Amino acid sequence: MIIFGTRGYLYQLAILTLVCGRCGNPAAHTLRKRVTKFTLFFIPLFPVSSKYATQCTFCGAEQKIIKEQADQLLAHAAAGQAAAQQPQQPPQQAQPPYQP
């Protein structure tokens, strides 16, 4: 007897601050990827489908998005995170000229 089937995996890719389309609040949204994999004898072998969605943490509304939109949101989140990690140097103050 051969045992086969599918199993779903849920990955949280990023947390973004967006304006919710349902409640209109600027709130944190989780960017999630759901992957369904084919299993043989309970061992996941290869992905069958991938779906992306964002979920508002304020009202719980979930919106499905396409892969290209998810990639753009990930790039935006990575750029924002990289800018936040760079140390900010205080502005240089002009020194008065040397007078003997």
C-alpha positions in Angstrom: 0.0 0.0 0.0 1.3 3.5 -0.9 0.4 6.4 1.3 0.4 9.8 -0.4 -1.2 13.2 0.0 -0.5 16.8 0.6 0.5 19.0 3.5 0.4 22.8 3.9 3.1 24.9 5.3 2.7 28.5 6.4 5.7 30.9 6.4 5.8 34.4 7.8 8.0 36.4 5.5 7.8 39.9 7.0 5.8 42.3 9.1 5.0 45.6 7.3 3.2 48.8 8.3 0.5 49.4 5.8 -2.9 51.1 5.6 -5.6 48.4 5.9 -8.1 48.3 3.0 -10.9 47.2 5.3 -10.6 49.2 8.5 -8.5 52.1 7.1 -6.0 52.0 10.0 -2.3 52.2 9.5 -1.4 48.9 11.2 1.1 46.1 11.1 0.4 43.5 8.4 2.0 40.1 8.3 3.1 38.9 4.9 2.6 35.1 4.7 3.4 32.4 2.2 1.4 29.2 2.1 3.0 26.3 0.4 1.3 23.0 -0.3 3.6 20.0 -0.8 3.0 16.5 -2.1 3.9 13.9 0.4 4.8 10.2 0.0 4.8 8.1 3.2 4.4 11.4 5.2 7.6 12.8 3.6 7.2 16.1 1.8 8.7 15.8 -1.7 8.0 18.8 -3.8 5.7 21.9 -3.7 2.4 21.8 -5.6 1.3 25.3 -5.1 2.3 28.6 -3.4 -0.1 31.4 -2.3 0.7 34.8 -0.7 -1.4 36.9 1.6 -1.3 39.9 3.9 -3.2 40.0 7.2 -4.0 43.1 9.2 -3.1 42.7 12.9 -5.7 45.3 13.9 -8.9 43.9 12.4 -7.7 40.5 11.1 -8.7 41.1 7.5 -6.7 38.9 5.0 -6.0 39.9 1.5 -4.6 37.5 -1.1 -1.8 38.9 -3.3 0.2 37.7 -6.3 3.9 36.7 -6.1 5.1 39.9 -7.8 3.3 42.0 -5.2 4.8 39.9 -2.4 8.3 40.3 -3.9 7.8 44.1 -4.0 6.7 44.2 -0.4 9.6 42.1 0.7 12.1 44.4 -1.2 10.4 47.4 0.4 10.7 45.8 3.9 14.3 44.9 3.3 15.2 48.5 2.1 13.5 50.0 5.2 15.2 47.6 7.5 18.6 48.3 6.0 18.1 52.0 6.3 17.1 51.6 10.0 20.2 49.6 10.8 22.7 52.1 9.4 24.1 54.2 12.3 23.2 57.8 12.1 26.1 60.2 12.7 25.5 63.6 14.3 25.9 66.5 12.0 29.4 68.0 11.9 29.6 71.4 13.5 31.8 74.0 11.7 34.8 75.0 13.8 35.9 78.6 13.9 39.2 79.4 12.2 42.3 79.3 14.3 43.2 82.7 15.7 46.6 83.2 17.5 
